[in-house]
Amino acid sequence: MDDIALCVAVIELDERKSLIVTACNDTFFQLMGGAVADTQAFPIPFDALIAHSASREFREKLLACFACAGPQKAETHEFREGRQWWRLSLKPVGHANDGPSVRKILVTGFDMAAKNNRILEPEVNASRYRALVELAYDAIVTMDEQHNITLFNRAAENLFGYSSAEVLGQPVVTLLPEKFRAGHARKVQQFADSYQPVLRQATPPRMDESNSVYGQHRDGSVIPVEIAVSRIEFDGGAEFMAVVRDVTDRAQLMKLLKKQAATDALTGLPNRREFRKFVENALTTRDALSVFILDIDFFKEINDRHGHDVGDEVLRVLAKVGASMTDDGPGLFARWGGEEFVAAMPGADAELAHRIADRLRQRFEQQDFEHDWNAEPIPFTVSIGVVTRAVDEVDVDPLMKRADRALYRAKKSGRNRVEVG
C-alpha cells in the first residue's frame, strides 16, 4: 500500500500497555515524522515515531480509544502539522478475548490538503489564466465557431480602441479593414481543416512576416500586426485564439530600411541597384526604352579647387534638377556612382531621348534652375551618352555598356555635349 495516497496503520498495546505499530505503510511513517526504512521490523514502539506536537496529540487520542470499553464506532481525528492536513479514522477491529477491551485499532487517513488542492485546482488555473490574459503585452482575442468575439483582453482594448464590453459577441471582422473581411471566413475554415494539434505542439506558433496581416482601429486607421492562431477544443465545441502583436514600429523601420537600401544617401536619388531593377522590369515588355549616362565635366577640379563639401553640393544640385525631369512621367533618374548619373525613359525613342538629354544638359550649362547654394554658385557642365534598346535587347548590362561608350565619345569630342549610341 506504499504507493497509494492513503495513510494506513494497525496500532496495538503491548504487555506494558504501551502503543506499538504492528503494521503500516510508508505514508504513515512520514506523517508521524519518522524515517522510512527499506526494511522495517515490526512491531515498532509508537513513541519512537513521535516527532512533533501533532503526533503527540494523536497518541493521546489512540490511548483514549483503547481505554474505552464496549463496542465502538470509528472515530475521526484531524491531524494538522505545518502544511499537512489529514483526516484520520480510528476503527477498533478486535477486542481482548472477545471482551469489551479494545485490542487493535485500524488507522486509515486521507490527505485533505491534497483533496482541497484538487478541488481548487480548476479555479486556481482559471484565475491564473485570467491574470495571464489581462497582463499579456500582446493583444489576445478569441472567437467561437460562428466567428464572434468571446474574449478581448486589455492589450486588445488598447490596440483596437474598443472596450471589451463593446466587442464581446460581435463578429471578429469588426477588427479587420473592409477589404479583408470578405475572405476571412474562408481563411478560418482553411486553418480549421488543416489544424494538426500534434504538429503545433512540436512547432509552436511563430510570429514573423509570414503571419503579417492588418487590423483596423476603431478610428478607421489600419494597424500592421502579426498573429499566431490556435484552435481550442472543449465540450464538443471549439474556439480560435489569436495572439495579436502590433508591429507598427517594425513596419515603419522595415519601410525605412528598404528605402535606405534603394536610395543614395547623399542625393536621395534611387541608387544603382534600384535603377537596374527598374530597367530590368522595363525590358520585360516590348515597349520602347531609352537610357542615358550623365557625367559631370571636370568634377575632380571642382573638388580640388573648392573642397569636397562643395563637390557634394554640386552632386545634390544635379540630383534635384535631374529628378525633376521625371516628376510627371514614368521615367527614373538615379545616381550610378561617383559623379555619374543615369536616367531611364520608358516609351522614349532615340529622337525624344536625345531631345530630353540635351535639354537637361543646357539647363546645367546655363544654370537655368533655382537653388539655394550653401556657398557661391558653382558653374559646371555635363556630358551625356544616350542609347535606345534594340528590338531583341532584354539584358541591362549590354544596354548600359552601349550608353557608357556613347558617354566616352561625348567626353572625347569636347565634353558638354550629348552623344547617341
Buried (B, 14 or more C-beta within 10 A) or exposed (E): EEEEEEBBBBBBBEEEEEBBBEBBBBBBBEBBBBEEEEEBEEBBEBEEBBBEEBBEBBBEBBBEBBEEEEEBEBBEBEBBBEEBBBBBBBBBEEBEEEEEBBBBBBBBBBBBEEEEEEEEEEEEEEEEEEEEBEEBEBBBBBBBEEBBBBBBBBBBBEBBBBEEEBBEEBBBBBBBBEEBBEEBEEEBEEEEEEBEEEEEEEEEEEBEEEBBBBBBBBEEEBBBBBBBBBBEEEEEEEBBBBBBBBBEEBBEEEEEEEEEEBBBEEBEBBBBEBBBBBBEEBBEEEEBBBBBBBBBBBBEEBBEEBEEEBBBBBBBBBBBBBBEBBEEEEBBBBBBEEBBBBBBBBBBEBEBBBEBBBEBBBBBBEBEEEEEEEEEEBEBBBBBBBBBBEEEBEEBEEBBEBBBBBBBBBBEEEBBBBBBB
